[in-house]
Amino acid sequence: MAFSIILHISGEEAVQGEVDDLPTTSDTMIKVSNPHKLDGKDVHYLTETVSIVFWPVHRINFIEILPSKEQEAIIGFVRE
């Protein structure tokens, strides 16, 4: 199962992307696919055509996990 996430990287703008698995306490790197800024623009320090990036976990302040479309549909139904 893939997860959409927002990475809050120390000293950088937040980056949104997808991960196959959430990092565990023993991981030292996190693999992020399709990284981009929250507004959808390219991350300025990455090459334009990059589709996968590995970030060291020690540089990450925290990770937000975005709800899947199925979860949004359930939550949306409850909130209406």
N, CA, C and O atoms as CSV, one atom per row, in Angstrom:
chain,resi,resn,atom,element,x,y,z
A,1,MET,N,N,0.847,-1.185,0.000
A,1,MET,CA,C,0.000,0.000,0.000
A,1,MET,C,C,0.888,1.242,0.000
A,1,MET,O,O,1.809,1.349,0.810
A,2,ALA,N,N,0.617,2.166,-0.892
A,2,ALA,CA,C,1.382,3.415,-0.963
A,2,ALA,C,C,0.711,4.471,-0.084
A,2,ALA,O,O,-0.512,4.497,0.056
A,3,PHE,N,N,1.524,5.329,0.497
A,3,PHE,CA,C,1.044,6.399,1.353
A,3,PHE,C,C,1.463,7.736,0.757
A,3,PHE,O,O,2.601,7.885,0.313
A,4,SER,N,N,0.559,8.708,0.743
A,4,SER,CA,C,0.913,10.083,0.396
A,4,SER,C,C,1.336,10.763,1.685
A,4,SER,O,O,0.647,10.683,2.701
A,5,ILE,N,N,2.490,11.440,1.629
A,5,ILE,CA,C,3.031,12.040,2.848
A,5,ILE,C,C,3.511,13.468,2.579
A,5,ILE,O,O,3.705,13.878,1.435
A,6,ILE,N,N,3.694,14.202,3.667
A,6,ILE,CA,C,4.385,15.490,3.644
A,6,ILE,C,C,5.553,15.364,4.588
A,6,ILE,O,O,5.380,15.099,5.778
A,7,LEU,N,N,6.762,15.558,4.048
A,7,LEU,CA,C,7.989,15.516,4.845
A,7,LEU,C,C,8.349,16.922,5.290
A,7,LEU,O,O,8.383,17.842,4.472
A,8,HIS,N,N,8.611,17.095,6.546
A,8,HIS,CA,C,9.089,18.371,7.072
A,8,HIS,C,C,10.576,18.182,7.364
A,8,HIS,O,O,10.967,17.599,8.375
A,9,ILE,N,N,11.384,18.696,6.443
A,9,ILE,CA,C,12.829,18.493,6.476
A,9,ILE,C,C,13.486,19.670,7.171
A,9,ILE,O,O,13.148,20.823,6.905
A,10,SER,N,N,14.412,19.385,8.049
A,10,SER,CA,C,15.109,20.416,8.808
A,10,SER,C,C,15.765,21.435,7.885
A,10,SER,O,O,16.585,21.073,7.042
A,11,GLY,N,N,15.406,22.708,8.042
A,11,GLY,CA,C,16.010,23.791,7.279
A,11,GLY,C,C,15.523,23.927,5.850
A,11,GLY,O,O,16.087,24.715,5.090
A,12,GLU,N,N,14.489,23.182,5.455
A,12,GLU,CA,C,13.965,23.220,4.077
A,12,GLU,C,C,12.445,23.369,4.109
A,12,GLU,O,O,11.806,23.208,5.149
A,13,GLU,N,N,11.884,23.682,2.934
A,13,GLU,CA,C,10.439,23.702,2.797
A,13,GLU,C,C,9.908,22.270,2.847
A,13,GLU,O,O,10.635,21.320,2.554
A,14,ALA,N,N,8.657,22.128,3.213
A,14,ALA,CA,C,8.032,20.805,3.246
A,14,ALA,C,C,7.958,20.228,1.832
A,14,ALA,O,O,7.811,20.964,0.856
A,15,VAL,N,N,8.062,18.910,1.737
A,15,VAL,CA,C,8.016,18.199,0.462
A,15,VAL,C,C,6.920,17.146,0.532
A,15,VAL,O,O,6.817,16.399,1.504
A,16,GLN,N,N,6.105,17.101,-0.516
A,16,GLN,CA,C,5.046,16.096,-0.601
A,16,GLN,C,C,5.469,15.010,-1.569
A,16,GLN,O,O,6.161,15.286,-2.549
A,17,GLY,N,N,5.060,13.774,-1.303
A,17,GLY,CA,C,5.389,12.663,-2.183
A,17,GLY,C,C,4.689,11.397,-1.723
A,17,GLY,O,O,3.794,11.432,-0.879
A,18,GLU,N,N,5.113,10.284,-2.291
A,18,GLU,CA,C,4.529,8.989,-1.946
A,18,GLU,C,C,5.623,8.044,-1.456
A,18,GLU,O,O,6.759,8.090,-1.928
A,19,VAL,N,N,5.261,7.190,-0.505
A,19,VAL,CA,C,6.164,6.147,-0.020
A,19,VAL,C,C,5.424,4.816,-0.064
A,19,VAL,O,O,4.210,4.762,0.132
A,20,ASP,N,N,6.168,3.744,-0.323
A,20,ASP,CA,C,5.571,2.411,-0.326
A,20,ASP,C,C,5.301,1.934,1.096
A,20,ASP,O,O,4.280,1.305,1.374
A,21,ASP,N,N,6.237,2.245,1.991
A,21,ASP,CA,C,6.124,1.852,3.395
A,21,ASP,C,C,6.542,3.011,4.272
A,21,ASP,O,O,7.412,3.798,3.900
A,22,LEU,N,N,5.931,3.117,5.425
A,22,LEU,CA,C,6.339,4.135,6.390
A,22,LEU,C,C,7.637,3.697,7.060
A,22,LEU,O,O,7.855,2.503,7.263
A,23,PRO,N,N,8.506,4.658,7.409
A,23,PRO,CA,C,9.780,4.281,8.021
A,23,PRO,C,C,9.579,3.665,9.403
A,23,PRO,O,O,8.648,4.014,10.129
A,24,THR,N,N,10.470,2.749,9.745
A,24,THR,CA,C,10.453,2.145,11.076
A,24,THR,C,C,11.531,2.809,11.920
A,24,THR,O,O,12.298,3.633,11.421
A,25,THR,N,N,11.589,2.455,13.175
A,25,THR,CA,C,12.575,3.062,14.075
A,25,THR,C,C,14.008,2.681,13.714
A,25,THR,O,O,14.945,3.368,14.122
A,26,SER,N,N,14.196,1.611,12.966
A,26,SER,CA,C,15.550,1.187,12.595
A,26,SER,C,C,15.998,1.729,11.232
A,26,SER,O,O,17.157,1.550,10.858
A,27,ASP,N,N,15.116,2.380,10.491
A,27,ASP,CA,C,15.471,2.918,9.172
A,27,ASP,C,C,16.371,4.141,9.303
A,27,ASP,O,O,16.229,4.944,10.225
A,28,THR,N,N,17.294,4.260,8.365
A,28,THR,CA,C,18.170,5.439,8.322
A,28,THR,C,C,17.853,6.333,7.128
A,28,THR,O,O,18.271,7.490,7.094
A,29,MET,N,N,17.114,5.803,6.142
A,29,MET,CA,C,16.732,6.550,4.951
A,29,MET,C,C,15.248,6.330,4.679
A,29,MET,O,O,14.672,5.317,5.074
A,30,ILE,N,N,14.639,7.305,3.990
A,30,ILE,CA,C,13.255,7.154,3.554
A,30,ILE,C,C,13.216,7.405,2.050
A,30,ILE,O,O,13.748,8.403,1.564
A,31,LYS,N,N,12.582,6.494,1.322
A,31,LYS,CA,C,12.476,6.576,-0.137
A,31,LYS,C,C,11.157,7.261,-0.493
A,31,LYS,O,O,10.082,6.775,-0.141
A,32,VAL,N,N,11.248,8.401,-1.199
A,32,VAL,CA,C,10.068,9.181,-1.567
A,32,VAL,C,C,9.967,9.242,-3.086
A,32,VAL,O,O,10.918,9.628,-3.766
A,33,SER,N,N,8.807,8.858,-3.610
A,33,SER,CA,C,8.545,8.925,-5.049
A,33,SER,C,C,7.781,10.199,-5.376
A,33,SER,O,O,6.979,10.677,-4.574
A,34,ASN,N,N,8.036,10.741,-6.557
A,34,ASN,CA,C,7.356,11.933,-7.062
A,34,ASN,C,C,7.399,13.114,-6.089
A,34,ASN,O,O,6.353,13.676,-5.765
A,35,PRO,N,N,8.589,13.499,-5.616
A,35,PRO,CA,C,8.679,14.611,-4.667
A,35,PRO,C,C,8.355,15.952,-5.334
A,35,PRO,O,O,8.776,16.216,-6.460
A,36,HIS,N,N,7.603,16.789,-4.621
A,36,HIS,CA,C,7.281,18.129,-5.100
A,36,HIS,C,C,6.907,19.000,-3.901
A,36,HIS,O,O,6.615,18.494,-2.817
A,37,LYS,N,N,6.921,20.319,-4.113
A,37,LYS,CA,C,6.518,21.231,-3.049
A,37,LYS,C,C,5.011,21.131,-2.857
A,37,LYS,O,O,4.313,20.556,-3.693
A,38,LEU,N,N,4.515,21.681,-1.775
A,38,LEU,CA,C,3.096,21.580,-1.455
A,38,LEU,C,C,2.213,22.245,-2.513
A,38,LEU,O,O,1.055,21.864,-2.679
A,39,ASP,N,N,2.749,23.232,-3.227
A,39,ASP,CA,C,1.980,23.900,-4.285
A,39,ASP,C,C,2.083,23.176,-5.623
A,39,ASP,O,O,1.563,23.659,-6.629
A,40,GLY,N,N,2.754,22.013,-5.645
A,40,GLY,CA,C,2.876,21.220,-6.858
A,40,GLY,C,C,4.098,21.532,-7.701
A,40,GLY,O,O,4.370,20.832,-8.676
A,41,LYS,N,N,4.835,22.565,-7.344
A,41,LYS,CA,C,6.025,22.943,-8.105
A,41,LYS,C,C,7.194,22.025,-7.768
A,41,LYS,O,O,7.181,21.314,-6.764
A,42,ASP,N,N,8.218,22.059,-8.645
A,42,ASP,CA,C,9.419,21.255,-8.424
A,42,ASP,C,C,10.176,21.739,-7.191
A,42,ASP,O,O,10.127,22.920,-6.848
A,43,VAL,N,N,10.865,20.832,-6.540
A,43,VAL,CA,C,11.746,21.173,-5.419
A,43,VAL,C,C,13.015,21.759,-6.043
A,43,VAL,O,O,13.663,21.101,-6.857
A,44,HIS,N,N,13.373,22.979,-5.673
A,44,HIS,CA,C,14.423,23.726,-6.366
A,44,HIS,C,C,15.788,23.057,-6.355
A,44,HIS,O,O,16.576,23.289,-7.273
A,45,TYR,N,N,16.099,22.248,-5.372
A,45,TYR,CA,C,17.425,21.642,-5.292
A,45,TYR,C,C,17.480,20.241,-5.907
A,45,TYR,O,O,18.516,19.580,-5.841
A,46,LEU,N,N,16.373,19.783,-6.505
A,46,LEU,CA,C,16.353,18.494,-7.185
A,46,LEU,C,C,16.335,18.707,-8.699
A,46,LEU,O,O,15.760,19.678,-9.190
A,47,THR,N,N,16.962,17.804,-9.423
A,47,THR,CA,C,16.920,17.841,-10.877
A,47,THR,C,C,15.481,17.666,-11.339
A,47,THR,O,O,14.720,16.901,-10.748
A,48,GLU,N,N,15.117,18.376,-12.391
A,48,GLU,CA,C,13.740,18.420,-12.877
A,48,GLU,C,C,13.120,17.046,-13.137
A,48,GLU,O,O,11.930,16.847,-12.895
A,49,THR,N,N,13.916,16.105,-13.625
A,49,THR,CA,C,13.385,14.802,-14.023
A,49,THR,C,C,13.444,13.735,-12.930
A,49,THR,O,O,13.113,12.576,-13.184
A,50,VAL,N,N,13.854,14.103,-11.734
A,50,VAL,CA,C,13.962,13.132,-10.635
A,50,VAL,C,C,12.581,12.633,-10.234
A,50,VAL,O,O,11.650,13.423,-10.078
A,51,SER,N,N,12.450,11.318,-10.066
A,51,SER,CA,C,11.166,10.758,-9.641
A,51,SER,C,C,11.253,10.039,-8.296
A,51,SER,O,O,10.224,9.779,-7.672
A,52,ILE,N,N,12.472,9.713,-7.836
A,52,ILE,CA,C,12.658,9.053,-6.540
A,52,ILE,C,C,13.842,9.696,-5.827
A,52,ILE,O,O,14.890,9.932,-6.428
A,53,VAL,N,N,13.661,9.976,-4.532
A,53,VAL,CA,C,14.719,10.561,-3.711
A,53,VAL,C,C,14.791,9.791,-2.394
A,53,VAL,O,O,13.763,9.394,-1.844
A,54,PHE,N,N,15.995,9.583,-1.899
A,54,PHE,CA,C,16.211,9.004,-0.573
A,54,PHE,C,C,16.673,10.126,0.353
A,54,PHE,O,O,17.675,10.785,0.075
A,55,TRP,N,N,15.953,10.348,1.448
A,55,TRP,CA,C,16.347,11.343,2.437
A,55,TRP,C,C,16.788,10.634,3.709
A,55,TRP,O,O,16.174,9.646,4.114
A,56,PRO,N,N,17.852,11.132,4.344
A,56,PRO,CA,C,18.243,10.552,5.632
A,56,PRO,C,C,17.207,10.905,6.705
A,56,PRO,O,O,16.790,12.057,6.818
A,57,VAL,N,N,16.813,9.937,7.464
A,57,VAL,CA,C,15.781,10.121,8.477
A,57,VAL,C,C,16.195,11.172,9.518
A,57,VAL,O,O,15.338,11.874,10.054
A,58,HIS,N,N,17.480,11.286,9.803
A,58,HIS,CA,C,17.910,12.253,10.832
A,58,HIS,C,C,17.676,13.706,10.406
A,58,HIS,O,O,17.740,14.598,11.252
A,59,ARG,N,N,17.409,13.970,9.131
A,59,ARG,CA,C,17.122,15.328,8.645
A,59,ARG,C,C,15.637,15.666,8.708
A,59,ARG,O,O,15.254,16.812,8.474
A,60,ILE,N,N,14.798,14.679,9.022
A,60,ILE,CA,C,13.347,14.868,8.991
A,60,ILE,C,C,12.840,15.206,10.393
A,60,ILE,O,O,13.075,14.467,11.349
A,61,ASN,N,N,12.132,16.351,10.494
A,61,ASN,CA,C,11.547,16.744,11.777
A,61,ASN,C,C,10.305,15.909,12.091
A,61,ASN,O,O,10.163,15.381,13.194
A,62,PHE,N,N,9.414,15.795,11.113
A,62,PHE,CA,C,8.244,14.930,11.271
A,62,PHE,C,C,7.629,14.656,9.912
A,62,PHE,O,O,7.958,15.312,8.924
A,63,ILE,N,N,6.727,13.672,9.871
A,63,ILE,CA,C,6.066,13.239,8.639
A,63,ILE,C,C,4.558,13.295,8.855
A,63,ILE,O,O,4.042,12.779,9.846
A,64,GLU,N,N,3.856,13.928,7.914
A,64,GLU,CA,C,2.396,13.907,7.924
A,64,GLU,C,C,1.938,12.847,6.928
A,64,GLU,O,O,2.466,12.770,5.818
A,65,ILE,N,N,0.975,12.042,7.311
A,65,ILE,CA,C,0.416,11.021,6.424
A,65,ILE,C,C,-0.955,11.509,5.977
A,65,ILE,O,O,-1.853,11.712,6.794
A,66,LEU,N,N,-1.101,11.696,4.665
A,66,LEU,CA,C,-2.351,12.208,4.118
A,66,LEU,C,C,-3.350,11.071,3.940
A,66,LEU,O,O,-2.956,9.943,3.643
A,67,PRO,N,N,-4.641,11.355,4.120
A,67,PRO,CA,C,-5.644,10.298,3.973
A,67,PRO,C,C,-5.754,9.852,2.519
A,67,PRO,O,O,-5.569,10.646,1.597
A,68,SER,N,N,-6.055,8.586,2.333
A,68,SER,CA,C,-6.280,8.057,0.991
A,68,SER,C,C,-7.649,8.539,0.505
A,68,SER,O,O,-8.436,9.077,1.283
A,69,LYS,N,N,-7.922,8.344,-0.773
A,69,LYS,CA,C,-9.222,8.755,-1.328
A,69,LYS,C,C,-10.375,8.017,-0.649
A,69,LYS,O,O,-11.448,8.587,-0.448
A,70,GLU,N,N,-10.153,6.743,-0.296
A,70,GLU,CA,C,-11.192,5.981,0.392
A,70,GLU,C,C,-11.462,6.562,1.776
A,70,GLU,O,O,-12.614,6.677,2.194
A,71,GLN,N,N,-10.394,6.926,2.483
A,71,GLN,CA,C,-10.553,7.513,3.815
A,71,GLN,C,C,-11.243,8.869,3.726
A,71,GLN,O,O,-12.082,9.191,4.567
A,72,GLU,N,N,-10.896,9.672,2.711
A,72,GLU,CA,C,-11.537,10.976,2.546
A,72,GLU,C,C,-13.033,10.812,2.298
A,72,GLU,O,O,-13.833,11.595,2.811
A,73,ALA,N,N,-13.417,9.807,1.522
A,73,ALA,CA,C,-14.830,9.583,1.235
A,73,ALA,C,C,-15.588,9.236,2.518
A,73,ALA,O,O,-16.700,9.720,2.730
A,74,ILE,N,N,-14.999,8.411,3.364
A,74,ILE,CA,C,-15.644,8.036,4.635
A,74,ILE,C,C,-15.731,9.236,5.549
A,74,ILE,O,O,-16.789,9.489,6.126
A,75,ILE,N,N,-14.654,9.980,5.698
A,75,ILE,CA,C,-14.644,11.147,6.577
A,75,ILE,C,C,-15.589,12.208,6.037
A,75,ILE,O,O,-16.326,12.827,6.805
A,76,GLY,N,N,-15.577,12.429,4.716
A,76,GLY,CA,C,-16.470,13.403,4.103
A,76,GLY,C,C,-17.925,13.083,4.357
A,76,GLY,O,O,-18.726,13.983,4.610
A,77,PHE,N,N,-18.281,11.799,4.293
A,77,PHE,CA,C,-19.651,11.376,4.522
A,77,PHE,C,C,-20.065,11.659,5.959
A,77,PHE,O,O,-21.192,12.090,6.205
A,78,VAL,N,N,-19.166,11.422,6.911
A,78,VAL,CA,C,-19.486,11.623,8.325
A,78,VAL,C,C,-19.640,13.106,8.623
A,78,VAL,O,O,-20.505,13.486,9.412
A,79,ARG,N,N,-18.821,13.949,8.013
A,79,ARG,CA,C,-18.828,15.387,8.307
A,79,ARG,C,C,-20.018,16.116,7.702
A,79,ARG,O,O,-20.349,17.210,8.160
A,80,GLU,N,N,-20.670,15.558,6.699
A,80,GLU,CA,C,-21.761,16.281,6.018
A,80,GLU,C,C,-23.007,16.372,6.817
A,80,GLU,O,O,-23.992,16.951,6.360
